[in-house]
Amino acid sequence: MICQHAAMRVEAPTLEGTAAVRDGRQLSFAEYGPPDGQPIVWMHGTPGARRQIPLEARAFAAAQGVRIIGIDRPGIGSSSPYLYDNVPGWTEDLRLLLDALGVDTFRLVGLSGGGPYVLAAGAAMPDRVLAAAVLGGVAPTGGPTRLRAG
């Protein structure tokens, strides 16, 4: 794939697949950059999917030796459908996926609907999360963790 900028060549994911999580379910992922690079977990927006990583970020990963891991939330892409009781409930599945990929410590970026997932992971895994960023994040609109008016 070639980006709009002629000098920036962006390849397909270096690794793409699924990992087993709890209750026979799976989460899908796509990686960009070298497998031994500093990992950044990318949580896509709503709508979105594991490959919703900007072309410039993919090129940066390749050039700077950064490992960006895009993850499909449950029910998106090849990830098994599942409705958690609350947003923090998903963090154990993230932990299992990252363990399967050999990721110990990492940074997180969440776009839009991925923001709550990033914040939940940062709170649940302070020993593993080195930094977290939310870009244009939104709060849940339903369930027990929803944003309440007034």
C-alpha angles and dihedrals in degrees: 000000000000122000122223089260106078093215094054114080114186121196131205117268114301088221131010130174147096135284129206117249133171126324095015093298128131139212121211125218143179123207130205126190129022119332091233095050125113103282124239116183112214118204110198127227131249109297100022145094144216094290093054090109113127115254090237090056091050091051090046090052092053094044098043101036095249121150111219115191116194114198129199111226116230113294094021126104110332095339115115116254112254136154113213121209087238139354095263088058090077095061095084089057089050089051091053093048093049091046089054089052092049094246116151108167123014148160125244134218122183126189120204107308089018090066098084090049091053093049091048092051092048091053095044098044108034090151092060105031111084096179140351131204130185120199114199091336125192130205124235112271097200140036131039094309095050123129108263123211122238 
